[in-house]
């Protein structure tokens, strides 16, 4: 507590003003963050899909801009880089005092870290100077203002949970969000939800403690809005989500009802874009969501809510905790080595660490800055459940004794500019961290016929979903895709991705003579952004079984006309629908809704991707 320090200890006259300036910088950031998140409702009502995508991209940039502004202010007004160690300790103590009644203390602590680590030397990165550990509890934070909206609303249909009571409650839940666009037929949709409810709960008897709790803000992403809550029946709690979409006439419909942790884990997947949610107390939203998805770590929920810097901070704390409670060594990651990225992992930790190499083979015409721009593109783009999110860090110190010598040798050879050796520590200047998956080429080698069929179909679906999101993967080799524990195929090699709209899809020209036909070399001109889909086959379909499955389900991916047609549609302003649930769960198929590109995310191989294959206990 701040009060446990003597007044003499807080003797730096500028310390309080610096702490206050830092908090003002954070408050400005969160005000702008909330404003653009709150405006997602108006954009959804207006069907402004391009505006929604633009806002999602821009919101990611807010944080770094505010951090830059705050750092410049501290230097301009207080010459912060010249402060003594004692002064910085006092700044932190004053800052803690300012957070006692704050509604976002954990986010404000992370903002403090982000600003001060740009000013301080790495030797200051200890709990005395920054928030290595949280100092202010986020438990039981309440907004006590009389007109404040609570984090969630509780509804009590009736003690017997009659259909009439449930239907009335559902209509009230939807009405409370005050959407300014009419439903096609809300009564009909309510009946669909009740039918799904009966399917989920069957003949379950309802206790006297039967209630429905619903988070007070809608979750917006792409072209959908989601009601998120849970059904409480005695000691049983079941999470649910109701996706709300637009029909072709511009009216609203409830598209399906998702129940249980597995459905919600897919909705909040690490391979999807961040939600836009208006939150006064984000820690309360995370706590509520954690009760629905106890297997999902808090850092990943903060990410899903668009608070990726807080997620990054929380992840790093989890990583340090894991290091203290493990003894295995970092190693070169198993699998085919990349030409651009050096990848290593810790067997007991379900993530991989990726470094951009200092040099590349001649066929890789790229630069470090270009590769970083590709990763930033993925961070700010709609990942449609098919591109893994990355956590980006700078100046990370690792204990040297935890590294295998072969890995240290690789780092010295391929990434000397990123490696600083300081005594017992190895400092890596820049690293991406991603969830570990089974490389698809390895998965296929060990797959049963059923697993192979599912994986090849999923591979094609992944490419089609990326196409829908205006992404051309570039290098589509099997090794650049991974299989998640849900059986999803996800792309994770970003150094060659391009926007579809920047590519020129061409058919290989007919040879003009016998010499060209028999030539083993490319005899036609190829521009820097030219793509010839029919040439994918020899690289991807050497296995007869794989080729048969691929051609049965995805032969069009070898046709330039398929790619060009989708490019033209994107250029015309069409935003494709790719939603995070199995299309078979939809209440009805509405002709013309444009949902043909729905990914069959629910049709996964539950239990087929085993912990043994992953090599760890999946989170």
C-alpha positions as CSV (number, residue, x, y, z in Angstrom):
1,X,0.0,0.0,0.0
2,X,1.2,3.5,-0.7
3,X,0.3,4.6,2.8
4,X,2.9,2.2,4.3
5,X,5.7,4.4,3.0
6,X,6.8,7.4,5.0
7,X,6.3,10.9,3.6
8,X,10.0,11.3,3.4
9,X,10.2,8.4,0.9
10,X,8.0,10.4,-1.5
11,X,10.2,13.4,-1.7
12,X,10.5,13.8,-5.5
13,X,8.4,16.9,-6.4
14,X,7.7,15.8,-10.0
15,X,6.8,12.2,-9.2
16,X,3.1,12.8,-8.6
17,X,2.7,15.0,-11.6
18,X,4.4,12.4,-13.8
19,X,2.1,9.7,-12.4
20,X,-0.9,11.9,-13.1
21,X,0.2,12.7,-16.7
22,X,0.6,8.9,-17.3
23,X,-2.9,8.2,-16.1
24,X,-4.3,11.1,-18.2
25,X,-2.6,9.5,-21.2
26,X,-4.2,6.1,-20.4
27,X,-7.7,7.7,-19.8
28,X,-7.5,9.4,-23.1
29,X,-6.7,6.1,-24.8
30,X,-9.5,4.2,-23.2
31,X,-12.0,7.0,-23.9
32,X,-11.2,6.7,-27.6
33,X,-11.2,2.9,-27.4
34,X,-14.7,2.9,-25.9
35,X,-16.0,5.5,-28.4
36,X,-15.1,3.5,-31.4
37,X,-16.3,0.2,-29.8
38,X,-19.6,1.8,-28.8
39,X,-20.0,3.2,-32.4
40,X,-19.9,-0.4,-33.7
41,X,-23.6,-0.7,-32.8
42,X,-24.5,2.2,-35.2
43,X,-22.3,0.7,-37.9
44,X,-24.0,-2.6,-37.5
45,X,-27.5,-1.0,-37.7
46,X,-26.4,0.9,-40.8
47,X,-24.9,-2.2,-42.4
48,X,-21.7,-0.2,-42.8
49,X,-19.4,-3.3,-43.2
50,X,-16.5,-1.4,-44.8
51,X,-16.7,1.1,-41.9
52,X,-16.7,-1.7,-39.4
53,X,-13.6,-3.3,-40.9
54,X,-11.9,0.1,-41.0
55,X,-12.7,0.8,-37.4
56,X,-11.4,-2.6,-36.3
57,X,-8.1,-1.8,-38.1
58,X,-7.7,1.7,-36.7
59,X,-8.6,0.7,-33.2
60,X,-5.6,-1.6,-33.0
61,X,-3.3,1.5,-33.8
62,X,-4.8,3.6,-31.0
63,X,-2.7,2.2,-28.2
64,X,0.7,2.8,-29.7
65,X,-0.3,6.3,-30.7
66,X,-1.3,7.2,-27.1
67,X,1.9,5.5,-25.7
68,X,3.9,7.7,-28.1
69,X,2.1,10.8,-27.1
70,X,2.5,10.1,-23.4
71,X,6.2,9.4,-23.7
72,X,6.7,12.7,-25.6
73,X,4.8,14.6,-23.0
74,X,6.9,13.1,-20.1
75,X,10.1,14.0,-21.9
76,X,8.9,17.5,-22.9
77,X,7.4,18.5,-19.5
78,X,9.5,16.5,-17.0
79,X,12.7,15.4,-18.8
80,X,11.7,11.9,-17.7
81,X,14.8,10.1,-19.1
82,X,16.9,12.0,-16.6
83,X,15.0,10.9,-13.5
84,X,16.8,8.9,-10.8
85,X,15.9,5.3,-9.9
86,X,14.4,6.6,-6.6
87,X,12.3,9.0,-8.5
88,X,10.9,6.3,-10.8
89,X,10.0,4.2,-7.8
90,X,8.1,7.1,-6.4
91,X,6.2,7.6,-9.7
92,X,5.0,4.0,-9.5
93,X,3.9,4.4,-5.9
94,X,1.9,7.6,-6.7
95,X,0.4,5.8,-9.8
96,X,-0.8,2.9,-7.6
97,X,-2.5,5.4,-5.4
98,X,-4.3,6.9,-8.3
99,X,-5.6,3.5,-9.4
100,X,-7.4,2.6,-6.1
101,X,-10.8,3.5,-7.4
102,X,-10.1,3.2,-11.1
103,X,-12.4,1.0,-13.3
104,X,-9.6,-0.3,-15.5
105,X,-6.6,-0.6,-13.2
106,X,-5.0,-3.6,-14.9
107,X,-5.1,-1.8,-18.3
108,X,-3.7,1.4,-16.7
109,X,-0.8,-0.6,-15.2
110,X,0.0,-2.1,-18.6
111,X,-0.1,1.4,-20.2
112,X,2.4,2.5,-17.5
113,X,4.7,-0.3,-18.5
114,X,4.4,0.5,-22.2
115,X,5.3,4.1,-21.7
116,X,8.1,3.7,-19.1
117,X,9.9,0.8,-20.8
118,X,10.4,3.2,-23.8
119,X,12.2,5.6,-21.5
120,X,14.0,3.3,-19.0
121,X,16.9,1.0,-19.6
122,X,16.2,-2.7,-19.5
123,X,17.8,-3.0,-16.1
124,X,14.8,-1.2,-14.7
125,X,12.4,-3.9,-15.9
126,X,11.7,-5.1,-12.4
127,X,8.8,-4.9,-10.1
128,X,10.3,-2.0,-8.2
129,X,9.9,0.2,-11.3
130,X,7.2,-1.3,-13.5
131,X,4.2,-3.6,-13.0
132,X,5.8,-7.0,-13.4
133,X,3.1,-8.2,-11.1
134,X,-0.3,-6.4,-10.8
135,X,-0.6,-4.1,-7.8
136,X,-4.3,-3.3,-7.8
137,X,-7.0,-6.0,-7.6
138,X,-9.6,-6.3,-10.3
139,X,-11.9,-8.4,-8.1
140,X,-15.4,-7.0,-7.4
141,X,-14.9,-3.7,-9.2
142,X,-18.3,-1.9,-9.4
143,X,-19.5,1.2,-11.2
144,X,-21.4,2.8,-8.4
145,X,-22.8,5.7,-10.4
146,X,-26.7,5.7,-10.2
147,X,-27.2,5.6,-14.0
148,X,-24.5,3.1,-14.7
149,X,-25.3,-0.1,-16.6
150,X,-24.3,-3.2,-14.8
151,X,-21.8,-5.7,-16.4
152,X,-24.6,-8.2,-16.9
153,X,-28.4,-8.4,-16.5
154,X,-30.1,-11.3,-14.7
155,X,-33.5,-12.6,-16.0
156,X,-35.8,-14.9,-14.1
157,X,-38.3,-16.6,-16.6
158,X,-40.3,-18.4,-13.9
159,X,-39.7,-21.1,-11.4
160,X,-41.0,-23.7,-13.8
161,X,-39.3,-22.2,-16.9
162,X,-42.4,-22.6,-19.0
163,X,-42.1,-22.0,-22.8
164,X,-44.2,-18.9,-22.4
165,X,-41.9,-17.6,-19.7
166,X,-38.8,-18.4,-21.7
167,X,-40.2,-16.8,-24.8
168,X,-41.2,-13.6,-23.0
169,X,-37.7,-13.5,-21.4
170,X,-36.0,-13.9,-24.7
171,X,-38.0,-11.1,-26.3
172,X,-37.1,-8.9,-23.3
173,X,-33.4,-9.7,-23.6
174,X,-33.3,-8.7,-27.3
175,X,-35.4,-5.6,-26.7
176,X,-33.1,-4.4,-24.0
177,X,-30.3,-3.9,-26.5
178,X,-32.5,-1.3,-28.3
179,X,-31.3,-2.2,-31.8
180,X,-32.5,0.6,-34.2
181,X,-33.3,-1.8,-37.0
182,X,-36.3,-4.0,-37.2
183,X,-36.3,-7.8,-37.1
184,X,-37.7,-9.8,-40.0
185,X,-39.8,-11.9,-37.5
186,X,-38.5,-11.8,-33.9
187,X,-41.4,-14.0,-32.7
188,X,-40.4,-16.7,-35.2
189,X,-36.8,-16.5,-34.2
190,X,-37.7,-16.7,-30.5
191,X,-39.4,-20.0,-31.3
192,X,-36.3,-21.3,-33.0
193,X,-34.2,-20.4,-30.0
194,X,-36.7,-22.1,-27.7
195,X,-36.5,-25.2,-29.8
196,X,-32.7,-25.2,-29.6
197,X,-33.0,-24.6,-25.9
198,X,-35.2,-27.8,-25.6
199,X,-32.7,-29.7,-27.7
200,X,-29.8,-28.6,-25.4
201,X,-31.5,-29.2,-22.0
202,X,-34.0,-31.9,-22.9
203,X,-36.2,-33.0,-20.0
204,X,-34.0,-31.3,-17.4
205,X,-35.9,-30.2,-14.3
206,X,-35.4,-26.6,-13.5
207,X,-34.5,-25.6,-9.9
208,X,-35.8,-22.6,-7.9
209,X,-32.5,-20.9,-8.9
210,X,-33.2,-20.8,-12.6
211,X,-32.0,-17.6,-14.3
212,X,-30.4,-16.3,-17.5
213,X,-27.5,-13.9,-17.2
214,X,-26.7,-11.8,-20.2
215,X,-23.7,-9.4,-20.7
216,X,-25.0,-5.9,-21.1
217,X,-23.2,-5.1,-24.3
218,X,-23.4,-6.7,-27.7
219,X,-20.3,-8.3,-29.2
220,X,-19.7,-6.9,-32.7
221,X,-17.4,-8.5,-35.3
222,X,-17.5,-8.2,-39.1
223,X,-21.2,-8.5,-40.1
224,X,-22.5,-10.0,-37.0
225,X,-23.7,-9.0,-33.5
226,X,-23.7,-11.5,-30.7
227,X,-25.7,-11.7,-27.5
228,X,-23.5,-13.6,-24.9
229,X,-24.7,-15.0,-21.6
230,X,-25.3,-18.1,-19.6
231,X,-28.2,-20.2,-18.3
232,X,-28.0,-21.0,-14.6
233,X,-30.0,-24.0,-13.3
234,X,-29.1,-24.7,-9.7
235,X,-25.4,-25.6,-9.8
236,X,-25.2,-26.1,-13.6
237,X,-24.1,-23.2,-15.8
238,X,-24.3,-23.3,-19.6
239,X,-22.9,-20.5,-21.7
240,X,-24.7,-19.4,-24.9
241,X,-24.4,-17.0,-27.8
242,X,-27.1,-15.7,-30.2
243,X,-25.7,-14.4,-33.5
244,X,-27.8,-11.6,-35.0
245,X,-27.4,-11.0,-38.8
246,X,-28.9,-8.9,-41.6
247,X,-31.1,-10.7,-44.2
248,X,-31.0,-9.6,-47.9
249,X,-33.7,-7.1,-47.2
250,X,-31.8,-5.4,-44.4
251,X,-33.9,-6.8,-41.6
252,X,-32.4,-8.5,-38.6
253,X,-32.6,-12.2,-37.8
254,X,-31.3,-14.5,-35.0
255,X,-29.2,-17.0,-37.1
256,X,-28.7,-19.7,-34.5
257,X,-28.2,-20.5,-30.9
258,X,-24.8,-21.7,-29.7
259,X,-24.5,-23.6,-26.4
260,X,-21.6,-24.8,-24.3
261,X,-17.9,-24.2,-24.0
262,X,-16.9,-25.9,-27.3
263,X,-19.1,-23.6,-29.4
264,X,-18.0,-20.5,-27.5
265,X,-14.3,-21.5,-27.8
266,X,-14.7,-21.4,-31.5
267,X,-16.5,-18.1,-31.4
268,X,-13.7,-16.6,-29.3
269,X,-10.9,-18.4,-31.3
270,X,-7.4,-17.0,-31.4
271,X,-7.6,-17.1,-35.2
272,X,-10.4,-14.6,-35.4
273,X,-10.6,-10.8,-35.4
274,X,-11.1,-9.0,-32.1
275,X,-14.6,-8.1,-31.0
276,X,-15.9,-4.6,-30.5
277,X,-17.6,-4.4,-27.1
278,X,-18.5,-1.3,-25.0
279,X,-17.1,-2.1,-21.5
280,X,-16.8,0.2,-18.5
281,X,-15.1,-2.6,-16.4
282,X,-13.3,-5.0,-18.8
283,X,-12.1,-7.2,-16.0
284,X,-15.7,-8.0,-15.1
285,X,-16.4,-9.0,-18.7
286,X,-13.3,-11.3,-18.7
287,X,-14.4,-12.8,-15.4
288,X,-17.9,-13.5,-16.8
289,X,-16.5,-15.0,-20.0
290,X,-14.1,-17.2,-18.0
291,X,-17.0,-18.7,-16.2
292,X,-18.3,-19.8,-19.7
293,X,-14.9,-20.9,-21.0
294,X,-12.7,-22.0,-18.0
295,X,-10.2,-23.6,-20.4
296,X,-9.4,-20.3,-22.1
297,X,-6.7,-18.2,-20.4
298,X,-7.5,-14.7,-19.3
299,X,-4.9,-13.2,-21.7
300,X,-6.7,-14.7,-24.7
301,X,-10.0,-13.3,-23.5
302,X,-8.5,-9.8,-23.2
303,X,-7.2,-10.2,-26.8
304,X,-10.6,-11.3,-28.0
305,X,-12.1,-8.1,-26.5
306,X,-9.7,-6.0,-28.5
307,X,-7.4,-5.3,-25.5
308,X,-4.5,-7.1,-27.1
309,X,-1.8,-5.1,-25.2
310,X,-3.3,-6.3,-21.9
311,X,-3.5,-9.8,-23.3
312,X,0.2,-9.5,-24.3
313,X,1.2,-8.4,-20.8
314,X,-0.9,-11.1,-19.1
315,X,0.6,-13.7,-21.4
316,X,4.1,-12.7,-20.6
317,X,3.4,-13.0,-16.8
318,X,2.0,-16.5,-17.5
319,X,5.2,-17.3,-19.5
320,X,7.5,-16.1,-16.6
321,X,5.5,-18.2,-14.2
322,X,5.8,-21.2,-16.4
323,X,9.6,-20.8,-16.7
324,X,9.9,-20.7,-12.9
325,X,7.9,-24.0,-12.6
326,X,9.5,-26.0,-15.4
327,X,13.0,-27.3,-16.2
328,X,13.0,-28.4,-19.9
329,X,15.0,-26.5,-22.5
330,X,14.2,-24.4,-25.5
331,X,15.0,-26.3,-28.7
332,X,14.8,-25.8,-32.5
333,X,11.2,-26.5,-33.3
334,X,10.5,-29.9,-34.9
335,X,9.5,-30.0,-38.6
336,X,10.8,-28.5,-41.8
337,X,12.9,-25.4,-41.1
338,X,11.7,-22.2,-42.7
339,X,13.8,-20.1,-45.1
340,X,12.7,-16.8,-43.6
341,X,11.9,-17.5,-39.9
342,X,13.9,-19.3,-37.3
343,X,11.4,-21.1,-35.0
344,X,12.1,-22.6,-31.6
345,X,9.9,-23.8,-28.7
346,X,9.8,-25.1,-25.2
347,X,8.3,-28.6,-25.2
348,X,6.3,-28.0,-22.0
349,X,4.9,-24.7,-23.3
350,X,2.2,-24.8,-26.1
351,X,3.6,-21.9,-28.1
352,X,6.4,-21.3,-30.6
353,X,8.9,-18.4,-30.8
354,X,9.6,-17.0,-34.3
355,X,12.5,-14.8,-35.3
356,X,13.1,-13.1,-38.7
357,X,16.4,-14.3,-40.0
358,X,19.2,-11.8,-41.0
359,X,19.5,-13.4,-44.5
360,X,17.4,-15.5,-46.9
361,X,18.0,-17.8,-49.9
362,X,18.0,-16.1,-53.3
363,X,14.5,-17.2,-54.1
364,X,13.2,-15.2,-51.2
365,X,13.2,-11.6,-52.4
366,X,12.2,-9.9,-49.1
367,X,13.4,-7.7,-46.2
368,X,12.9,-7.7,-42.5
369,X,10.7,-4.6,-42.7
370,X,8.5,-6.2,-45.4
371,X,8.1,-9.3,-43.3
372,X,7.1,-7.2,-40.2
373,X,4.6,-5.4,-42.4
374,X,3.0,-8.8,-43.3
375,X,2.6,-9.7,-39.7
376,X,1.1,-6.3,-39.0
377,X,-1.4,-6.8,-41.9
378,X,-2.5,-10.1,-40.3
379,X,-2.9,-8.4,-36.9
380,X,-5.1,-5.7,-38.3
381,X,-7.0,-7.8,-40.8
382,X,-10.0,-10.1,-40.5
383,X,-8.4,-13.4,-39.8
384,X,-11.7,-15.3,-40.5
385,X,-10.6,-18.2,-38.2
386,X,-7.9,-19.1,-40.6
387,X,-4.8,-17.1,-39.5
388,X,-3.2,-17.4,-36.1
389,X,-2.8,-14.3,-34.0
390,X,0.8,-13.4,-33.0
391,X,2.1,-11.8,-29.9
392,X,5.0,-9.4,-30.8
393,X,7.7,-8.6,-28.2
394,X,11.0,-6.7,-28.1
395,X,14.0,-7.1,-25.9
396,X,13.0,-10.4,-24.2
397,X,15.5,-11.8,-21.8
398,X,15.7,-15.6,-21.6
399,X,17.8,-17.7,-19.1
400,X,20.8,-18.9,-21.1
401,X,21.0,-22.3,-19.2
402,X,17.5,-23.1,-20.5
403,X,18.7,-23.1,-24.2
404,X,20.1,-26.2,-26.0
405,X,23.5,-25.4,-27.5
406,X,22.2,-26.3,-31.0
407,X,19.6,-23.6,-30.7
408,X,22.2,-21.0,-29.5
409,X,24.4,-22.0,-32.5
410,X,21.4,-21.5,-34.9
411,X,20.6,-18.1,-33.3
412,X,24.2,-16.9,-33.7
413,X,24.3,-18.0,-37.3
414,X,20.9,-16.9,-38.6
415,X,19.9,-14.0,-36.3
416,X,23.1,-12.4,-34.9
417,X,21.5,-8.9,-35.2
418,X,18.6,-10.0,-32.9
419,X,20.8,-11.7,-30.2
420,X,22.5,-10.0,-27.3
421,X,24.4,-12.3,-24.9
422,X,24.6,-10.8,-21.4
423,X,26.1,-13.0,-18.8
424,X,23.5,-15.6,-17.8
425,X,20.9,-14.1,-20.2
426,X,20.1,-14.2,-23.9
427,X,18.2,-11.1,-25.0
428,X,16.2,-11.4,-28.2
429,X,15.5,-8.0,-29.6
430,X,12.4,-9.0,-31.6
431,X,10.2,-12.1,-31.5
432,X,6.8,-13.3,-32.5
433,X,5.0,-15.9,-30.3
434,X,2.2,-18.1,-31.7
435,X,0.2,-21.0,-30.5
436,X,1.8,-24.3,-31.4
437,X,-0.1,-26.5,-33.9
438,X,0.6,-29.8,-35.7
439,X,2.1,-28.8,-39.1
440,X,-0.4,-30.1,-41.7
441,X,2.3,-32.0,-43.6
442,X,3.2,-34.0,-40.5
443,X,-0.5,-34.5,-39.6
444,X,-1.2,-36.0,-43.0
445,X,1.8,-38.4,-42.7
446,X,0.3,-39.9,-39.6
447,X,-3.4,-39.5,-40.4
448,X,-6.0,-42.2,-40.7
449,X,-8.1,-42.2,-43.9
450,X,-10.9,-40.3,-42.0
451,X,-8.4,-37.8,-40.6
452,X,-6.8,-37.3,-44.0
453,X,-10.1,-36.7,-45.7
454,X,-11.2,-34.1,-43.0
455,X,-7.8,-32.4,-43.1
456,X,-7.7,-32.0,-46.9
457,X,-11.2,-30.7,-47.0
458,X,-10.4,-28.3,-44.2
459,X,-7.2,-27.2,-46.0
460,X,-9.3,-26.2,-49.1
461,X,-11.9,-24.5,-46.8
462,X,-9.1,-22.5,-45.2
463,X,-7.9,-21.2,-48.5
464,X,-11.4,-20.3,-49.6
465,X,-12.0,-18.5,-46.3
466,X,-8.8,-16.5,-46.8
467,X,-9.9,-15.7,-50.3
468,X,-13.2,-14.4,-48.9
469,X,-11.2,-12.1,-46.6
470,X,-9.1,-10.7,-49.5
471,X,-6.0,-12.7,-48.6
472,X,-3.9,-14.7,-51.0
473,X,-1.6,-16.9,-48.9
474,X,1.2,-16.9,-51.3
475,X,3.1,-20.1,-50.3
476,X,0.3,-22.7,-49.9
477,X,2.5,-25.7,-49.1
478,X,1.1,-28.0,-46.5
479,X,3.9,-27.2,-44.1
480,X,2.7,-23.6,-43.8
481,X,-0.7,-24.7,-42.3
482,X,-1.4,-26.2,-38.9
483,X,-4.1,-28.3,-37.3
484,X,-5.6,-27.1,-34.0
485,X,-7.0,-29.3,-31.3
486,X,-10.5,-28.7,-32.7
487,X,-9.4,-30.1,-36.1
488,X,-9.3,-26.7,-37.7
489,X,-6.7,-26.0,-40.4
490,X,-5.1,-22.6,-39.8
491,X,-2.5,-20.7,-41.9
492,X,0.6,-19.4,-40.0
493,X,3.4,-18.5,-42.6
494,X,2.8,-14.8,-43.5
495,X,6.0,-13.7,-45.3
496,X,4.4,-14.1,-48.8
497,X,0.8,-13.1,-48.2
498,X,-0.8,-10.5,-50.5
499,X,-4.2,-8.9,-50.8
500,X,-6.2,-10.7,-53.4
501,X,-7.0,-7.4,-55.1
502,X,-3.2,-6.8,-55.6
503,X,-2.7,-10.1,-57.5
504,X,-3.2,-10.9,-61.2
505,X,-4.6,-14.4,-61.6
506,X,-3.7,-15.8,-65.0
507,X,-4.1,-19.1,-66.9
508,X,-0.9,-20.5,-68.3
509,X,-0.7,-19.6,-72.0
510,X,-0.9,-22.2,-74.6
511,X,2.6,-23.1,-76.0
512,X,3.2,-21.5,-79.5
513,X,5.4,-24.3,-80.7
514,X,6.8,-27.7,-79.9
515,X,9.9,-26.2,-78.4
516,X,7.9,-24.3,-75.8
517,X,5.7,-27.3,-75.1
518,X,8.7,-29.5,-74.3
519,X,10.7,-26.8,-72.4
520,X,11.4,-27.5,-68.8
521,X,11.7,-23.8,-68.1
522,X,9.0,-21.1,-68.0
523,X,8.8,-19.7,-71.5
524,X,6.1,-17.1,-70.9
525,X,6.5,-13.7,-69.1
526,X,5.6,-13.6,-65.4
527,X,5.0,-10.3,-63.6
528,X,5.8,-9.8,-59.9
529,X,2.1,-10.2,-58.8
530,X,1.1,-12.8,-61.4
531,X,-0.4,-16.0,-60.0
532,X,-1.0,-19.2,-62.1
533,X,-3.4,-21.4,-60.0
534,X,-3.2,-24.4,-62.3
535,X,0.5,-24.8,-61.4
536,X,-0.4,-25.4,-57.7
537,X,-1.2,-29.1,-58.4
538,X,2.3,-30.5,-58.9
539,X,3.4,-29.0,-55.6
540,X,0.4,-29.9,-53.5
541,X,-1.1,-33.1,-54.9
542,X,1.7,-35.6,-55.3
543,X,-0.1,-38.0,-53.0
544,X,-2.8,-40.0,-54.9
545,X,-5.3,-40.1,-51.9
546,X,-4.8,-36.5,-51.2
547,X,-5.3,-35.5,-54.8
548,X,-8.5,-37.5,-55.1
549,X,-10.0,-35.8,-52.0
550,X,-8.8,-32.4,-53.1
551,X,-10.2,-32.7,-56.6
552,X,-13.5,-33.9,-55.3
553,X,-14.0,-30.9,-53.1
554,X,-11.7,-28.1,-54.2
555,X,-10.8,-28.5,-57.8
556,X,-11.8,-24.9,-58.5
557,X,-8.8,-23.7,-56.6
558,X,-6.7,-24.8,-59.6
559,X,-8.7,-22.5,-61.9
560,X,-7.6,-18.9,-62.4
561,X,-11.2,-17.9,-63.3
562,X,-12.3,-18.9,-59.7
563,X,-9.8,-16.6,-58.1
564,X,-10.4,-13.8,-60.5
565,X,-14.2,-13.9,-60.0
566,X,-13.7,-13.5,-56.2
567,X,-11.2,-10.7,-56.7
568,X,-13.7,-8.9,-58.9
569,X,-16.4,-9.3,-56.3
570,X,-14.2,-7.9,-53.6
571,X,-13.2,-5.0,-55.8
572,X,-16.9,-4.3,-56.3
573,X,-17.2,-3.8,-52.5
574,X,-18.8,-7.1,-51.5
575,X,-17.9,-8.2,-48.0
576,X,-18.2,-12.0,-47.7
577,X,-19.8,-13.8,-44.7
578,X,-17.6,-16.2,-42.8
579,X,-19.1,-17.0,-39.4
580,X,-17.6,-19.0,-36.6
581,X,-20.0,-21.9,-36.4
582,X,-21.1,-24.9,-38.4
583,X,-23.6,-23.9,-41.1
584,X,-25.7,-26.9,-40.1
585,X,-26.4,-25.2,-36.8
586,X,-28.2,-22.4,-38.6
587,X,-32.0,-22.2,-38.0
588,X,-32.8,-22.0,-41.7
589,X,-30.9,-21.4,-45.0
590,X,-32.0,-18.1,-46.5
591,X,-31.5,-18.0,-50.2
592,X,-29.4,-15.0,-51.3
593,X,-28.0,-14.3,-47.8
594,X,-24.5,-14.9,-49.2
595,X,-23.5,-17.5,-46.6
596,X,-22.1,-20.0,-49.0
597,X,-18.7,-19.3,-47.6
598,X,-19.5,-20.2,-44.1
599,X,-16.7,-22.3,-42.6
600,X,-17.7,-25.6,-41.2
601,X,-16.0,-24.8,-37.9
602,X,-18.2,-27.0,-35.9
603,X,-17.7,-30.0,-38.1
604,X,-14.4,-30.7,-36.5
605,X,-12.6,-33.9,-35.4
606,X,-13.3,-33.6,-31.7
607,X,-10.9,-36.1,-30.0
608,X,-9.1,-36.9,-33.2
609,X,-6.3,-34.4,-32.6
610,X,-4.8,-35.9,-29.5
611,X,-2.6,-34.4,-26.9
612,X,0.1,-37.0,-27.9
613,X,0.1,-35.6,-31.4
614,X,0.3,-32.0,-30.1
615,X,3.2,-33.0,-27.8
616,X,1.7,-31.1,-24.8
617,X,-1.4,-30.6,-22.8
618,X,-3.5,-28.1,-24.9
619,X,-4.8,-25.1,-23.1
